[in-house]
Amino acid sequence: MENHKDKILKVCNAASKNTLMETLEIEYIEVGENFLIGKMPVSPKVHQPDGVLHGGAMVALAESVGSMASYIFLDGQNFFVRGIEISANHVKSVKAGNVFAKAIIVHKGRTTQLWDIKITDEDSNLISVCKLTTIALTKK
C-alpha cells in the first residue's frame, strides 16, 4: 500500500516529465516534514569541459528541488511557485556517481520562502551550499 510520502514523491517525479528536470535526470527520492531530497546522476552530459560536474547543473538541481519543495509545502493547487533568487558556493568537485540536494525550509512566509540547499556526493561530502528564495503567486 502506497503511503503519503510515496504519493508526494510520485507527484513530484511525474511533474518532471518533459522538463529540464527530466533532461538532467533529477529524481525526487525522499520527503520529510520540512525537507525534500533530489538525486542527479553525474555523467559527461552534465560535465564542464574539464570533466567535472558543471556548477550550472548544480544550481539547476538546487533550484529544482527547492522550488518543488515550495510547491509541496505550500498550497500548490492555488499558487504558482517561482524562484526569485539563488546563490551557490561550490566547495568541491565531483566527476561521477550521483549528487543529492536536500532542501530545508529556513523561512516559510505567506509570499516568500527561504530554502537552504546542500548538495552532497555519495559519500556525504559537501559539494555545494545554495540559498534559494521562492515566491508564491496566487493562481487566477
FENMOQUI-V439622 format. One record per residue. N is the residue number from 1. SS is DSSP state (hx for helix, st for strand, lp for the rest). D_LAST is the distance of its C-alpha to the last C-alpha in Angstrom with 1 decimal. Layout:
N|SS|D_LAST / N|SS|D_LAST
This chain:
1|lp|35.8 / 2|lp|32.5 / 3|lp|31.6 / 4|hx|28.2 / 5|hx|28.7 / 6|hx|29.6 / 7|hx|26.5 / 8|hx|24.3 / 9|hx|26.4 / 10|hx|26.2 / 11|hx|22.3 / 12|hx|22.5 / 13|hx|25.2 / 14|hx|23.6 / 15|hx|20.5 / 16|lp|23.1 / 17|lp|24.2 / 18|lp|24.4 / 19|lp|23.3 / 20|hx|25.4 / 21|hx|25.9 / 22|hx|27.7 / 23|hx|29.7 / 24|lp|30.8 / 25|lp|31.5 / 26|lp|29.5 / 27|st|29.7 / 28|st|28.2 / 29|st|31.3 / 30|st|31.0 / 31|st|28.6 / 32|lp|29.6 / 33|lp|28.5 / 34|lp|27.4 / 35|st|27.9 / 36|st|27.2 / 37|st|29.9 / 38|st|29.7 / 39|st|32.8 / 40|st|33.5 / 41|st|36.8 / 42|st|38.8 / 43|lp|40.5 / 44|hx|41.5 / 45|hx|38.0 / 46|hx|36.6 / 47|st|39.8 / 48|lp|40.6 / 49|lp|43.8 / 50|lp|46.2 / 51|lp|45.0 / 52|lp|42.9 / 53|st|39.2 / 54|lp|37.2 / 55|hx|35.4 / 56|hx|32.3 / 57|hx|32.1 / 58|hx|32.4 / 59|hx|29.6 / 60|hx|27.4 / 61|hx|28.5 / 62|hx|27.7 / 63|hx|24.2 / 64|hx|23.4 / 65|hx|24.8 / 66|hx|23.3 / 67|hx|19.7 / 68|hx|20.2 / 69|hx|21.6 / 70|hx|18.6 / 71|hx|16.5 / 72|hx|19.0 / 73|hx|19.8 / 74|lp|16.4 / 75|lp|13.9 / 76|lp|12.9 / 77|lp|11.2 / 78|lp|8.4 / 79|st|8.9 / 80|st|9.8 / 81|st|13.4 / 82|st|15.3 / 83|st|18.9 / 84|st|19.8 / 85|st|23.5 / 86|st|26.1 / 87|st|29.9 / 88|st|32.6 / 89|st|36.3 / 90|st|38.1 / 91|lp|41.3 / 92|lp|42.9 / 93|lp|42.9 / 94|lp|42.8 / 95|lp|44.1 / 96|lp|43.5 / 97|st|42.2 / 98|st|38.8 / 99|st|36.7 / 100|st|34.5 / 101|st|31.6 / 102|st|30.9 / 103|st|27.8 / 104|st|28.4 / 105|st|26.0 / 106|st|27.7 / 107|st|25.0 / 108|st|21.9 / 109|lp|20.1 / 110|lp|16.7 / 111|lp|15.5 / 112|st|18.2 / 113|st|20.5 / 114|st|23.9 / 115|st|25.6 / 116|st|29.3 / 117|st|30.0 / 118|st|33.6 / 119|st|34.7 / 120|st|38.0 / 121|st|40.4 / 122|lp|42.1 / 123|lp|44.6 / 124|lp|42.1 / 125|lp|43.0 / 126|st|40.4 / 127|st|39.3 / 128|st|36.4 / 129|st|34.6 / 130|st|31.0 / 131|st|28.5 / 132|st|24.8 / 133|st|22.2 / 134|st|18.6 / 135|st|15.4 / 136|st|12.4 / 137|st|9.1 / 138|st|6.3 / 139|lp|3.8 / 140|lp|0.0
